[in-house]
Amino acid sequence: MHEPETQLELTGGQAVVQCLRQEGVRHVFNVPGESFLAALDAFHDAPEITLITNRQEGGAAFMAEAYAKATGRVGVCFVTRGPGATNASIGVHVAAQDSSPLLLLVGQVPRSHRGREAFQEIDYTRFFGSIAKWVVEVEQAAKVPEVLHRAMHLARSGRPGPVVVSFPEDVLSERMPMALGQPYPLVRPQPEPQALATLMDKLHAAERPLLLVGGGIAASGARDALVAFCERFGVGVVTSFRRMDALPNSHPLYLGNVGIGGASARQTLAEADTILVVGDRLSEVTTADYTFPAPTQRLLQIDIDPAIIGRQFVPAAAIVADARAALTHALELPAPAVPAARQAWNRAQRQAYEAWSTPPVTDRAEITMERVLGDLNAALPADAVVTVDAGNFSGWIHRYRRFEAPSSFLGPTAGAMGYGVPAAVAAKLAHPERVVVGTCGDGGFLMTGQELATAMQHGLRVILLVFNNGALGTIRMHQERHYPSRVIGSDLRNPDFAALARSYGALGVQVRLAAEFAPALQQALAHEGPALIEVCTELEQLYVGGTLSDLRAQSLARQAERKGGD
């Protein structure tokens, strides 16, 4: 029986905060604005919610999205109208492509001013409509609880994603009687038994079956079920782009990750005859420009979102279900003996992955990314959280860092620059007991590096690595590949990053030689506050597995061949 709810007289701003309290929200990321002053004032009476004041709305939205990844809960961001909302849109786009539960709250012009191109007015339904699961504007204070509870539910249910709620300024200050309502229960779709049995029969019939798993594993809390599944049925696992922590990388059935620098896993994918995709949308990067799976490979799919099933490729069998529910129910089905040939294939692929993911030892005096990753692996605990920005530097991390613990890797599958620093701050707020290392290139750091001030303000012991090669490396790589020697727009003139960190009050260290990095890392690990290590690398180390000179020579040779054939 539905019990009647107690009516309270609250302002719209008070209702927003009370609903967030009911939903168990503990951190809200924001840049204060006059359009939501009434809500800001209401946070004063909610000490259990820590209001994080960011330096730019893009950083706030990145933090909320990364916080969602790190905790599995909805990340909440509050920004002001117009410029605040447009700055925050980058985080909404990342949340959409990364399937992260994000709630963006936006102040709006007063109701009587709408439709007049008022100061900083935007129609948020139109602006965010293509990248959010739901965009809604609250029309009266009494509607706040109904809208906010539904917004939280939509953000975390099904395929998680971003929801945007805007509040006209006068709605937040309006006082009305209202009922606060209750959070929605989370419903996880269960697999249909016969469909699951059919899918498992096709998996067992394969000679070289393989699991490709994505963000749905973390979203559904399916990590333990995945370990049990691959062990029971003798099936190896590769992770999709930037989902490396879906399975402990030390597990003998973990066979690598696809994406930047994922050559080993791509070869494993190419050799598989049947691929079961669980909780992954088969993005452009994961599928190598939609060239996978090959026509000769059998595709099986399990996904919570029916829109994902068959969107890129038609599967031989598919189930719409929560990943954990599907894997758990599959464990109750009979397990045929694992053929010796499949076991041997799994071992061979694991050996290939281990060889590929072990940093080579070098005696070069100059610093190299391989040496940096070797030193990181030796110094960091297994549960350390590593965040990455966009950029070529991340290829070395994808390749040489092995991830053991849940939520130990945070990176944008959307490829947005500026993610590394805000994500590191969010990860430390989510897991204050864990070591957090944020990594970024020189270009990415200067987009959101000011969030180091946020880390200082909250006393967060984050370690930031800035790889400085004086260029936008990814763009330079593409320029050399397509227009060799015709470089324009990708060179950077940078500040002294270590000195910049010290100006914030953080530890700042610059390293140029290979032998300097490990001591600098130990110094940062021991420091009682934020620390930044500027790693000065050579542009010649352009990308993992190749140099600038080699790439340019190959591109020039291809151009010469094409001209010779004309």
C-alpha positions as CSV (number, residue, x, y, z in Angstrom):
1,M,0.0,0.0,0.0
2,H,1.3,3.4,-1.0
3,E,1.6,5.6,2.2
4,P,0.7,9.2,1.9
5,E,3.7,11.5,2.0
6,T,4.2,14.4,4.4
7,Q,3.8,17.8,2.9
8,L,6.6,20.2,3.5
9,E,6.9,23.9,2.7
10,L,10.2,24.4,1.0
11,T,11.9,26.6,-1.6
12,G,12.8,25.0,-4.9
13,G,16.4,25.2,-3.9
14,Q,15.8,23.5,-0.6
15,A,13.9,20.8,-2.4
16,V,16.8,20.2,-4.7
17,V,19.2,19.7,-1.8
18,Q,16.8,17.5,0.2
19,C,16.3,15.2,-2.8
20,L,20.0,14.9,-3.3
21,R,20.3,14.0,0.4
22,Q,17.6,11.3,0.0
23,E,19.5,9.9,-3.0
24,G,22.7,9.5,-0.9
25,V,24.7,12.1,-2.8
26,R,27.9,13.0,-1.0
27,H,29.7,15.3,-3.4
28,V,28.4,18.0,-5.8
29,F,30.8,19.6,-8.2
30,N,30.0,23.2,-9.2
31,V,31.0,26.7,-10.3
32,P,28.8,29.0,-8.3
33,G,26.4,31.3,-10.3
34,E,23.8,33.9,-9.5
35,S,21.1,31.8,-11.3
36,F,21.1,29.2,-8.5
37,L,21.9,31.2,-5.4
38,A,18.8,29.8,-3.6
39,A,20.1,26.2,-4.1
40,L,23.6,27.2,-3.0
41,D,22.2,28.6,0.2
42,A,20.3,25.4,0.8
43,F,23.6,23.4,0.6
44,H,24.7,25.4,3.7
45,D,22.2,23.3,5.7
46,A,23.4,20.0,4.3
47,P,26.8,19.4,5.8
48,E,26.8,15.7,4.7
49,I,27.1,16.9,1.1
50,T,30.5,18.3,0.2
51,L,30.2,21.1,-2.3
52,I,33.3,21.1,-4.5
53,T,34.0,24.5,-6.1
54,N,35.8,24.1,-9.4
55,R,37.7,26.6,-11.4
56,Q,35.8,26.0,-14.7
57,E,32.6,24.2,-15.5
58,G,34.3,21.8,-17.9
59,G,36.5,20.7,-15.0
60,A,33.4,20.4,-12.8
61,A,31.6,18.2,-15.3
62,F,34.7,16.1,-15.9
63,M,35.0,15.5,-12.2
64,A,31.4,14.5,-11.8
65,E,31.7,12.1,-14.7
66,A,34.9,10.6,-13.3
67,Y,33.4,10.4,-9.8
68,A,30.5,8.3,-11.3
69,K,33.1,6.0,-12.9
70,A,35.0,5.7,-9.7
71,T,32.0,5.0,-7.4
72,G,29.3,3.5,-9.6
73,R,26.9,6.2,-8.3
74,V,25.5,9.2,-10.1
75,G,27.9,12.1,-10.4
76,V,26.3,15.4,-9.8
77,C,27.3,18.8,-11.3
78,F,25.7,22.2,-10.8
79,V,26.4,25.1,-13.1
80,T,25.0,28.4,-14.0
81,R,23.1,29.4,-17.1
82,G,24.5,30.1,-20.6
83,P,28.3,30.0,-20.5
84,G,28.3,27.7,-17.4
85,A,26.1,25.2,-19.3
86,T,28.1,25.4,-22.5
87,N,31.4,24.9,-20.7
88,A,29.9,21.9,-18.9
89,S,28.6,20.3,-22.1
90,I,32.0,18.5,-22.6
91,G,31.3,16.4,-19.5
92,V,27.8,15.6,-20.8
93,H,29.3,14.4,-24.1
94,V,31.8,12.2,-22.3
95,A,29.1,10.7,-20.0
96,A,27.0,9.9,-23.1
97,Q,29.8,8.1,-25.0
98,D,31.3,6.5,-21.8
99,S,27.8,5.4,-20.5
100,S,28.4,7.2,-17.1
101,P,25.5,8.2,-14.8
102,L,25.7,12.0,-14.6
103,L,23.2,14.6,-13.4
104,L,23.9,18.1,-14.6
105,L,21.8,20.7,-12.8
106,V,21.7,24.1,-14.6
107,G,20.4,27.5,-13.5
108,Q,18.1,29.2,-16.0
109,V,16.7,32.7,-16.5
110,P,13.5,33.6,-14.6
111,R,10.3,32.2,-16.1
112,S,9.0,35.6,-17.1
113,H,12.2,36.3,-19.1
114,R,12.2,33.1,-21.2
115,G,11.9,33.4,-25.0
116,R,13.3,37.0,-25.1
117,E,17.0,36.1,-25.6
118,A,17.4,37.2,-21.9
119,F,20.9,37.5,-20.4
120,Q,22.7,34.1,-20.9
121,E,19.4,32.4,-22.0
122,I,19.7,29.0,-23.8
123,D,17.0,26.5,-24.6
124,Y,18.6,23.5,-22.9
125,T,16.3,20.9,-24.4
126,R,17.6,21.8,-27.8
127,F,21.2,22.4,-26.7
128,F,21.6,19.1,-24.9
129,G,19.0,17.0,-26.7
130,S,21.3,15.0,-28.8
131,I,23.8,14.0,-26.0
132,A,21.6,13.5,-22.9
133,K,19.1,10.7,-22.0
134,W,16.6,13.3,-20.8
135,V,16.6,17.1,-20.7
136,V,13.9,18.8,-18.7
137,E,13.1,22.3,-17.3
138,V,11.2,22.4,-13.9
139,E,8.2,24.7,-14.2
140,Q,7.3,25.1,-10.5
141,A,9.0,24.4,-7.2
142,A,6.5,21.7,-6.2
143,K,7.7,19.6,-9.2
144,V,11.3,19.5,-8.1
145,P,11.1,16.2,-6.2
146,E,9.3,14.4,-8.9
147,V,11.7,15.5,-11.6
148,L,14.9,15.0,-9.6
149,H,14.1,11.5,-8.5
150,R,13.2,10.5,-12.0
151,A,16.3,12.2,-13.3
152,M,18.5,10.2,-10.9
153,H,16.7,7.0,-11.9
154,L,17.2,7.6,-15.6
155,A,20.8,8.5,-15.2
156,R,21.7,5.2,-13.6
157,S,19.2,2.8,-15.1
158,G,19.5,0.8,-18.3
159,R,22.5,2.0,-20.2
160,P,23.7,4.7,-17.8
161,G,24.2,8.2,-19.1
162,P,23.7,11.9,-18.6
163,V,20.5,13.7,-17.6
164,V,20.2,17.5,-17.6
165,V,17.7,19.4,-15.4
166,S,17.4,23.2,-15.6
167,F,15.8,25.4,-13.0
168,P,14.5,28.9,-13.7
169,E,16.0,31.2,-11.1
170,D,12.6,32.1,-9.6
171,V,11.6,28.4,-9.3
172,L,14.6,27.8,-7.0
173,S,13.5,30.7,-4.7
174,E,9.8,30.0,-4.9
175,R,8.3,28.5,-1.7
176,M,5.5,25.9,-2.0
177,P,4.1,23.0,-0.1
178,M,5.4,19.7,-1.6
179,A,6.1,16.0,-0.9
180,L,9.7,14.9,-1.3
181,G,8.9,11.5,-2.7
182,Q,11.4,8.6,-2.7
183,P,14.3,7.4,-4.8
184,Y,13.4,4.9,-7.5
185,P,14.4,1.2,-7.0
186,L,17.0,0.1,-9.5
187,V,15.6,-2.7,-11.7
188,R,18.0,-5.0,-13.5
189,P,16.6,-6.8,-16.5
190,Q,17.0,-10.6,-16.2
191,P,17.9,-12.9,-19.2
192,E,15.2,-15.0,-20.8
193,P,16.3,-18.6,-20.0
194,Q,15.9,-20.2,-23.4
195,A,17.7,-17.3,-25.1
196,L,20.5,-17.6,-22.7
197,A,20.8,-21.3,-23.2
198,T,20.9,-20.9,-27.0
199,L,23.6,-18.2,-26.7
200,M,25.7,-20.4,-24.4
201,D,25.3,-23.4,-26.8
202,K,26.8,-21.3,-29.6
203,L,29.6,-20.2,-27.3
204,H,30.5,-23.8,-26.3
205,A,30.4,-24.9,-29.9
206,A,33.3,-22.6,-30.8
207,E,36.9,-23.7,-31.2
208,R,38.4,-20.3,-30.2
209,P,35.7,-18.4,-28.3
210,L,36.5,-15.0,-26.7
211,L,34.7,-12.5,-24.5
212,L,34.9,-8.8,-25.3
213,V,33.7,-6.8,-22.3
214,G,33.1,-3.2,-21.8
215,G,31.7,-0.6,-19.3
216,G,28.6,-2.7,-18.6
217,I,30.8,-4.9,-16.3
218,A,31.5,-2.1,-13.9
219,A,28.1,-0.5,-14.3
220,S,26.4,-3.7,-13.1
221,G,29.0,-4.8,-10.6
222,A,29.7,-7.9,-12.6
223,R,33.4,-8.2,-12.1
224,D,33.3,-11.3,-9.8
225,A,30.7,-12.9,-12.0
226,L,33.0,-12.3,-15.0
227,V,35.9,-14.0,-13.3
228,A,33.8,-17.0,-12.4
229,F,32.3,-17.2,-15.9
230,C,35.6,-17.2,-17.8
231,E,37.1,-19.8,-15.3
232,R,34.1,-22.1,-15.5
233,F,33.8,-22.1,-19.2
234,G,37.4,-21.7,-20.2
235,V,36.9,-18.5,-22.3
236,G,39.5,-15.8,-22.5
237,V,38.7,-12.1,-22.0
238,V,39.8,-8.9,-23.8
239,T,38.6,-5.5,-22.7
240,S,37.3,-2.8,-25.0
241,F,38.8,0.6,-25.3
242,R,39.7,2.1,-21.9
243,R,37.9,-0.6,-19.9
244,M,41.1,-2.4,-18.8
245,D,40.1,-2.8,-15.2
246,A,37.0,-4.9,-16.0
247,L,39.0,-8.0,-15.0
248,P,42.2,-8.4,-13.0
249,N,45.0,-8.1,-15.5
250,S,47.0,-10.8,-13.7
251,H,44.3,-13.4,-14.4
252,P,45.6,-16.1,-16.8
253,L,42.5,-15.6,-18.9
254,Y,42.9,-11.9,-19.3
255,L,44.3,-11.5,-22.9
256,G,44.7,-7.7,-23.2
257,N,42.8,-4.6,-24.2
258,V,41.9,-3.1,-27.6
259,G,42.3,0.5,-28.4
260,I,45.4,2.7,-28.5
261,G,48.4,0.4,-28.7
262,G,46.3,-2.7,-28.4
263,A,48.1,-4.8,-31.0
264,S,48.2,-8.0,-29.0
265,A,44.5,-8.0,-28.2
266,R,43.6,-7.1,-31.8
267,Q,45.5,-10.2,-33.0
268,T,43.7,-12.3,-30.4
269,L,40.4,-10.9,-31.7
270,A,41.3,-11.6,-35.2
271,E,42.0,-15.3,-34.4
272,A,38.8,-15.9,-32.4
273,D,36.0,-17.6,-34.3
274,T,33.2,-16.6,-31.9
275,I,33.1,-13.4,-29.9
276,L,30.7,-12.8,-27.0
277,V,30.4,-9.0,-26.4
278,V,29.1,-8.2,-22.9
279,G,28.2,-4.6,-22.0
280,D,30.0,-2.8,-24.8
281,R,28.6,-0.6,-27.5
282,L,31.3,-1.6,-30.1
283,S,32.6,1.8,-30.6
284,E,34.7,3.1,-33.6
285,V,37.9,2.7,-31.6
286,T,37.1,-0.8,-30.2
287,T,36.1,-2.1,-33.6
288,A,39.0,-0.5,-35.5
289,D,36.8,1.8,-37.6
290,Y,34.0,-0.8,-37.6
291,T,36.0,-3.5,-39.3
292,F,35.5,-6.0,-36.5
293,P,34.0,-8.6,-36.3
294,A,35.0,-10.1,-39.7
295,P,32.3,-11.8,-41.8
296,T,33.8,-15.2,-40.9
297,Q,33.4,-14.6,-37.1
298,R,30.3,-15.3,-35.1
299,L,29.0,-12.4,-33.0
300,L,27.1,-13.0,-29.7
301,Q,25.8,-10.0,-27.6
302,I,24.6,-9.4,-24.1
303,D,23.6,-5.8,-23.4
304,I,21.2,-4.0,-21.1
305,D,20.2,-1.6,-23.9
306,P,18.2,-3.1,-26.7
307,A,19.3,-0.2,-29.0
308,I,22.9,-1.6,-28.8
309,I,22.0,-5.0,-30.0
310,G,22.7,-5.3,-33.7
311,R,23.4,-1.6,-34.0
312,Q,26.8,-2.1,-35.8
313,F,26.7,-5.8,-36.7
314,V,23.9,-8.5,-36.7
315,P,24.6,-11.0,-34.0
316,A,24.0,-14.8,-34.3
317,A,22.4,-14.7,-30.8
318,A,21.7,-11.8,-28.4
319,I,20.1,-11.1,-25.0
320,V,18.8,-7.9,-23.5
321,A,19.8,-8.2,-19.9
322,D,21.9,-6.7,-17.1
323,A,25.5,-8.0,-17.5
324,R,25.8,-9.4,-13.9
325,A,22.4,-11.0,-14.1
326,A,23.2,-12.7,-17.4
327,L,26.7,-13.9,-16.3
328,T,25.3,-15.2,-13.0
329,H,22.5,-17.1,-14.6
330,A,24.9,-18.6,-17.2
331,L,27.0,-20.0,-14.3
332,E,24.0,-22.2,-13.4
333,L,24.0,-23.9,-16.8
334,P,26.1,-27.1,-17.5
335,A,29.7,-26.5,-18.2
336,P,31.1,-28.9,-20.9
337,A,34.8,-29.9,-20.6
338,V,37.1,-27.3,-22.0
339,P,38.9,-28.7,-25.1
340,A,42.6,-29.0,-24.8
341,A,43.1,-27.1,-28.0
342,R,41.2,-24.1,-26.6
343,Q,43.2,-24.2,-23.4
344,A,46.4,-24.2,-25.4
345,W,45.2,-21.2,-27.5
346,N,44.3,-19.3,-24.4
347,R,47.8,-19.9,-23.0
348,A,49.4,-18.8,-26.2
349,Q,47.4,-15.6,-26.3
350,R,48.2,-14.9,-22.6
351,Q,51.9,-15.4,-23.3
352,A,51.7,-13.0,-26.2
353,Y,49.9,-10.4,-24.0
354,E,52.5,-10.7,-21.2
355,A,55.3,-10.2,-23.7
356,W,53.6,-7.3,-25.3
357,S,52.8,-5.6,-22.0
358,T,56.2,-5.9,-20.3
359,P,58.2,-2.7,-20.6
360,P,61.6,-3.3,-22.3
361,V,64.6,-2.6,-20.2
362,T,66.8,0.2,-21.6
363,D,70.1,1.7,-20.4
364,R,69.5,5.1,-22.1
365,A,70.3,8.0,-20.0
366,E,67.5,10.1,-21.5
367,I,64.1,9.5,-20.1
368,T,61.8,7.1,-22.0
369,M,58.1,6.3,-21.5
370,E,59.0,2.7,-21.2
371,R,61.3,3.5,-18.3
372,V,58.6,5.7,-16.7
373,L,56.1,2.9,-16.8
374,G,58.5,0.4,-15.4
375,D,59.2,2.7,-12.5
376,L,55.5,3.3,-12.0
377,N,54.7,-0.4,-11.9
378,A,57.4,-1.0,-9.4
379,A,56.3,1.8,-7.0
380,L,52.5,1.9,-7.2
381,P,50.3,-0.4,-5.1
382,A,48.0,-2.8,-7.0
383,D,44.9,-0.8,-6.1
384,A,46.3,2.6,-7.2
385,V,44.0,4.6,-9.5
386,V,45.5,5.9,-12.7
387,T,43.7,8.5,-14.8
388,V,44.5,9.4,-18.3
389,D,43.8,12.4,-20.5
390,A,43.6,12.2,-24.3
391,G,46.9,12.1,-26.1
392,N,49.6,9.8,-27.5
393,F,51.3,9.4,-24.0
394,S,48.3,7.3,-22.9
395,G,49.3,4.5,-25.3
396,W,52.2,3.6,-23.1
397,I,49.9,3.4,-20.1
398,H,47.4,1.3,-21.9
399,R,50.2,-1.1,-22.9
400,Y,52.4,-1.3,-19.9
401,R,50.3,-0.6,-16.8
402,R,48.4,-3.7,-15.5
403,F,45.2,-3.0,-13.6
404,E,44.2,-5.3,-10.8
405,A,41.6,-3.5,-8.7
406,P,38.1,-2.3,-9.6
407,S,37.9,1.4,-10.6
408,S,41.7,1.5,-10.9
409,F,41.6,3.1,-14.4
410,L,39.7,6.2,-15.4
411,G,39.9,7.5,-19.0
412,P,37.5,9.1,-21.5
413,T,36.4,6.7,-24.3
414,A,35.1,9.9,-25.9
415,G,38.7,11.0,-26.2
416,A,38.3,14.5,-24.7
417,M,41.4,16.5,-23.7
418,G,41.5,18.0,-20.3
419,Y,40.2,14.9,-18.5
420,G,43.3,13.7,-16.6
421,V,43.6,16.3,-13.8
422,P,39.8,16.6,-12.9
423,A,39.5,12.8,-13.0
424,A,42.4,12.5,-10.5
425,V,40.8,14.9,-8.1
426,A,37.4,13.1,-8.4
427,A,39.1,9.7,-7.9
428,K,40.8,10.9,-4.7
429,L,37.5,12.2,-3.3
430,A,35.9,8.9,-4.1
431,H,38.7,6.8,-2.8
432,P,40.7,8.8,-0.3
433,E,42.6,5.7,1.0
434,R,44.0,4.9,-2.4
435,V,47.0,6.3,-4.3
436,V,45.8,8.4,-7.3
437,V,48.0,9.3,-10.2
438,G,46.7,11.6,-12.9
439,T,48.5,11.6,-16.2
440,C,48.2,14.1,-19.1
441,G,50.2,15.6,-21.9
442,D,51.3,19.2,-21.9
443,G,48.3,20.1,-24.1
444,G,45.7,18.5,-22.0
445,F,47.1,19.8,-18.7
446,L,46.8,23.4,-19.9
447,M,43.1,22.9,-20.6
448,T,42.1,22.0,-17.0
449,G,45.3,22.1,-15.0
450,Q,43.8,24.9,-12.9
451,E,41.9,22.2,-11.0
452,L,45.1,21.7,-9.2
453,A,43.8,24.6,-7.1
454,T,40.8,22.5,-6.2
455,A,43.0,19.7,-5.1
456,M,45.0,22.2,-2.9
457,Q,41.8,23.7,-1.4
458,H,40.6,20.2,-0.3
459,G,44.0,18.9,0.7
460,L,43.9,16.0,-1.7
461,R,47.1,14.0,-2.1
462,V,47.0,13.5,-5.9
463,I,50.1,12.9,-8.0
464,L,50.0,14.5,-11.4
465,L,52.4,13.5,-14.2
466,V,52.7,16.0,-17.1
467,F,54.4,14.5,-20.1
468,N,55.9,17.5,-21.9
469,N,57.1,17.1,-25.5
470,G,56.3,20.6,-26.6
471,A,53.6,19.4,-29.1
472,L,50.1,18.2,-29.5
473,G,51.5,14.7,-30.1
474,T,48.4,13.0,-31.5
475,I,47.8,15.7,-34.1
476,R,51.5,15.7,-35.0
477,M,51.3,12.0,-35.5
478,H,48.4,12.3,-37.9
479,Q,50.1,15.2,-39.7
480,E,53.3,13.2,-40.3
481,R,51.2,10.2,-41.4
482,H,49.1,12.2,-44.0
483,Y,51.2,15.3,-44.7
484,P,54.8,14.4,-43.7
485,S,57.2,17.3,-42.9
486,R,54.3,19.8,-43.4
487,V,53.9,20.7,-39.7
488,I,51.6,23.5,-38.7
489,G,49.6,24.3,-35.5
490,S,50.7,21.4,-33.4
491,D,53.9,22.9,-31.8
492,L,53.4,24.3,-28.2
493,R,55.4,26.8,-26.2
494,N,54.9,25.7,-22.6
495,P,55.5,27.2,-19.1
496,D,57.7,25.6,-16.5
497,F,55.1,23.1,-15.2
498,A,56.9,22.3,-12.0
499,A,57.3,26.0,-11.2
500,L,53.6,26.4,-12.0
501,A,52.7,23.7,-9.5
502,R,54.8,25.3,-6.8
503,S,53.0,28.6,-7.4
504,Y,49.8,26.7,-6.4
505,G,51.5,25.5,-3.2
506,A,52.0,22.0,-4.5
507,L,55.1,20.0,-4.8
508,G,56.6,20.6,-8.3
509,V,59.5,18.5,-9.7
510,Q,60.9,18.4,-13.2
511,V,62.8,15.4,-14.5
512,R,64.8,15.1,-17.7
513,L,66.9,12.0,-17.2
514,A,65.8,8.4,-16.7
515,A,67.4,8.0,-13.3
516,E,65.6,11.1,-12.0
517,F,62.0,9.8,-12.3
518,A,61.9,7.0,-9.6
519,P,63.3,9.3,-6.9
520,A,60.8,12.1,-7.9
521,L,57.9,9.6,-7.7
522,Q,59.0,8.5,-4.2
523,Q,59.1,12.1,-3.2
524,A,55.6,12.7,-4.5
525,L,54.3,9.5,-2.8
526,A,55.6,10.8,0.5
527,H,54.4,14.4,0.1
528,E,51.4,15.4,2.3
529,G,49.6,17.3,-0.5
530,P,49.2,17.5,-4.2
531,A,52.4,16.8,-6.3
532,L,53.2,17.4,-9.9
533,I,56.1,15.8,-11.8
534,E,56.9,17.3,-15.2
535,V,58.4,14.6,-17.4
536,C,60.3,16.2,-20.2
537,T,60.2,13.7,-23.1
538,E,61.5,13.9,-26.7
539,L,59.1,14.5,-29.5
540,E,60.9,11.7,-31.3
541,Q,59.1,9.3,-28.9
542,L,55.9,10.2,-30.8
543,Y,53.8,7.2,-30.1
544,V,54.0,3.8,-28.5
545,G,55.8,1.4,-30.8
546,G,57.1,4.1,-33.3
547,T,59.2,7.2,-33.6
548,L,58.6,10.5,-35.5
549,S,61.5,9.8,-37.9
550,D,60.2,6.3,-38.7
551,L,56.6,7.5,-39.3
552,R,57.8,10.4,-41.5
553,A,60.0,8.1,-43.6
554,Q,57.2,5.6,-44.1
555,S,54.8,8.3,-45.1
556,L,57.3,9.8,-47.6
557,A,57.9,6.4,-49.0
558,R,54.2,5.8,-49.6
559,Q,53.9,9.2,-51.3
560,A,56.8,8.3,-53.6
561,E,55.2,5.0,-54.4
562,R,51.9,6.7,-55.3
563,K,53.6,9.2,-57.5
564,G,55.6,6.5,-59.2
565,G,52.4,4.6,-60.0
566,D,50.7,7.7,-61.6
